[in-house]
Amino acid sequence: MTDPQTPQPAQPSSLADLTARRLLAGYERGDFSPVDAVRAVLERIETVQPLVNAFVRVDAEQALAQAEASAARWREKRTRGLLDGVPVTVKDILLQAGGPTLRGSLAVSREGPWGEDAPSVARLREHGAVLLGKTTTPEFGWKGVTDSPLSGVTCNPYDPSRTAGGSSGGSAAAVALGAGPLSLGTDGGGSVRIPASFCGVFGLKPTYGRVPLYPSSPFGTLAHVGPMARDAADAALLLDVISGADWRDWSQLGPAPSLRGTLAEGVKGLRIGYSPSFGGQVPVRPAVASAVRRAVEALAELGAYIEESDPDLAEPTEAFHTLWFSGAARLVQHFGTEQREALDPGLREICEIGARYSALEYLAAVDERMALGRRMGRFHTSYDLLVTPTLPITAFEAGVEVPAHSGHHRWTGWTPFTYPFNLTQQPAASVPCGVDEDGLPIGVQLVGARHGDGVVMRGAHALYEAGVTAIPRPGEV
């Protein structure tokens, strides 16, 4: 295995396509500067934004000013942090000082003051990252695709007639197209992993609390902040930056060990439970099933012990809906009539359902969640990792919540592999592992025990090193 800390030199003509690590190596050698990189990325944004609508706001002037300050630090050999000069985007759910965070909603006032960063965004600033702008989200991140009354539809970089997934669809599309190598997403039911799978990039939902969150999500402890990147090594770098303590989040886990140095440990000797369809409960498209199986075979070739094994999930959909819909109802509890009328109709519908749940129904859902967590804890006494498809399908038509003729009413119908692990707060990553007959990306999901983020990242990095993730870039299919 190669050392993820020592990327090989690259030509400055393709700066927008470089990983964060390769940009940093180029800065250190003096091959190019943060200003060169940021200009290349801003040019790329101008090209791709009309095609996929990944951004709700681009702060070009601010980004160039930050890049110039970073370039001066590199010249003077007084760099700041781990990401000095690296262009990064932020999902428009997370607060970023200096501009409004509208959360995909017409119901949020643009009036400030907008003077506070979310903890993860504050860590980016401390480490010298260049903040390019805010990426699109469905309204308040409520569903698994990205369209909103505020910013319209975000499209898939491989086929703009298809969805990018959601709710971090803007971030995934941006990373896939070279509009910044790193992005901050949020994941309450798959919102990092779903678009990562559909757009052919890496996405991680860390163990709950590893990345502090403020303000707290209306969806409570289902919601995580996670890195989105072109590969696992870049994501580990970003996760090391955004992890740690922040007094504003009482549920954060505090200091976390670095993951970057552990990636090269590989998967030899790991015990992996492989569940291709949750015991036949989930119909998986043949192209998806084949690609995921090839990824599992690659892990076996790298020395992991593989056994087909299905976790006991006991159909958690209703419990998730009770918690999710109740959170949505709480979110709009103080909205006036005009604000409610401006909401996405689907969001308005689940808010109405959520408002009808009783406290006892909510607590019963909490009990089911805790029981599921115990069952997954028992599963991980036998297995270091669970491997599943990230999704049973590839990207479908843009602008709808569910695929046509699927029989599903809500987005949870086609995401059975993702949202259960928000209930259990486990780390879970989506790794590209192939494309279907239409050239659309397929993702394999790696799930670890709570606090097992390092094992998940080792497995993901091993797949990158083995070449499993070498899918065509957008425009090459």
Summary of the structure (lengths in Angstrom):
residues: 477
radius of gyration: 20.6
end to end distance: 28.5
largest distance: 62.2
contacts: 1848
relative contact order: 0.13
helix: 39%
strand: 15%
